[in-house]
Amino acid sequence: MDESTRQQIERARYLPGEDKMRESLQIFERTSQMMRDGIRHQYPEISEHQLQQKLYERLAINRELEVDRTHA
């Protein structure tokens, strides 16, 4: 995660409910697009379906890592 995303997350923590949700969706969209770009770079010939599968796999790994961090 880059520094600007970290700062955006930190700012979003203090927003009221609806604004926080909107900001969270923007952060997710930007982050998932960066992940898609990375997958495309790593696998230039990947189909759109395979790209989605890889993205879901990486999101699941990130979720597991986040759960592990919160329980450590």
C-alpha positions, 0 to 999 in steps of 0.5 A: 500500500502506498503512502497516499492510500495510507493517508486517505485511510487515516482521513476516512477514519474520522469522516461521518458514516456516509462519507466514510462509506464513499471514501472506503469504496474509492479506496477499494476501487483504487487499490483493486485497480492497482492489484489488477494492473500488477496482475496484468504486468505479471501475466500479460496474456491473462484473460479477463476471467483469469484476471478476476480469479487472481484478483479474488485470490489476492483479496482473500490472501489480504483478508487472511493476513489482516485477520492474522494481524488483528489476532496477533 
